[in-house]
Amino acid sequence: MTRRAPSDSPAAPPPDTVVRVTIDRLVVHTGPAEPDVDAPAPRRRPRLGLDEYLGRRS
């Protein structure tokens, strides 16, 4: 087995490397969903007071 000296042949540049990436599935894990909490409705002022209501009924 004979070794060549580095000066015997010119150094060839390495070939370009092509990398191809294909993603075929995406898996996402999440925690449990928080329950929906309805905000309490704002308190509305009655349109008629009790006295007004009773006065209209009589």
DOMI-51992 format. One record per residue (C-alpha): residue in one letter; x, y, z. Coordinates in steps of 0.5 Angstrom, whole numbers, padded with zeros to 4 digits. Layout:
// residues N
pt aa: A&X: X&Y: Y&Z: Z
...
***
This chain:
// residues 58
pt aa: M&X: 0000&Y: 0000&Z: 0000
pt aa: T&X: 0003&Y: 0007&Z: -0002
pt aa: R&X: 0001&Y: 0013&Z: 0001
pt aa: R&X: 0001&Y: 0019&Z: -0004
pt aa: A&X: 0004&Y: 0026&Z: -0001
pt aa: P&X: -0001&Y: 0031&Z: -0001
pt aa: S&X: 0003&Y: 0035&Z: -0006
pt aa: D&X: 0002&Y: 0030&Z: -0011
pt aa: S&X: -0005&Y: 0031&Z: -0013
pt aa: P&X: -0009&Y: 0038&Z: -0012
pt aa: A&X: -0014&Y: 0038&Z: -0007
pt aa: A&X: -0021&Y: 0037&Z: -0010
pt aa: P&X: -0027&Y: 0042&Z: -0007
pt aa: P&X: -0032&Y: 0037&Z: -0003
pt aa: P&X: -0039&Y: 0037&Z: -0007
pt aa: D&X: -0044&Y: 0041&Z: -0004
pt aa: T&X: -0049&Y: 0038&Z: 0001
pt aa: V&X: -0056&Y: 0038&Z: 0000
pt aa: V&X: -0061&Y: 0037&Z: 0006
pt aa: R&X: -0068&Y: 0036&Z: 0004
pt aa: V&X: -0073&Y: 0036&Z: 0010
pt aa: T&X: -0080&Y: 0034&Z: 0010
pt aa: I&X: -0085&Y: 0035&Z: 0016
pt aa: D&X: -0091&Y: 0030&Z: 0015
pt aa: R&X: -0094&Y: 0030&Z: 0022
pt aa: L&X: -0094&Y: 0036&Z: 0028
pt aa: V&X: -0096&Y: 0033&Z: 0035
pt aa: V&X: -0098&Y: 0038&Z: 0040
pt aa: H&X: -0100&Y: 0037&Z: 0047
pt aa: T&X: -0103&Y: 0042&Z: 0051
pt aa: G&X: -0106&Y: 0042&Z: 0059
pt aa: P&X: -0113&Y: 0041&Z: 0061
pt aa: A&X: -0117&Y: 0047&Z: 0059
pt aa: E&X: -0120&Y: 0052&Z: 0064
pt aa: P&X: -0127&Y: 0052&Z: 0065
pt aa: D&X: -0131&Y: 0058&Z: 0062
pt aa: V&X: -0133&Y: 0062&Z: 0068
pt aa: D&X: -0139&Y: 0067&Z: 0066
pt aa: A&X: -0138&Y: 0074&Z: 0069
pt aa: P&X: -0144&Y: 0076&Z: 0074
pt aa: A&X: -0149&Y: 0080&Z: 0070
pt aa: P&X: -0148&Y: 0087&Z: 0072
pt aa: R&X: -0154&Y: 0089&Z: 0077
pt aa: R&X: -0159&Y: 0093&Z: 0073
pt aa: R&X: -0164&Y: 0098&Z: 0077
pt aa: P&X: -0171&Y: 0096&Z: 0076
pt aa: R&X: -0175&Y: 0100&Z: 0072
pt aa: L&X: -0181&Y: 0101&Z: 0077
pt aa: G&X: -0180&Y: 0101&Z: 0084
pt aa: L&X: -0185&Y: 0097&Z: 0088
pt aa: D&X: -0189&Y: 0103&Z: 0090
pt aa: E&X: -0190&Y: 0105&Z: 0083
pt aa: Y&X: -0192&Y: 0098&Z: 0081
pt aa: L&X: -0197&Y: 0097&Z: 0086
pt aa: G&X: -0200&Y: 0104&Z: 0085
pt aa: R&X: -0201&Y: 0102&Z: 0078
pt aa: R&X: -0204&Y: 0096&Z: 0079
pt aa: S&X: -0209&Y: 0099&Z: 0084
***
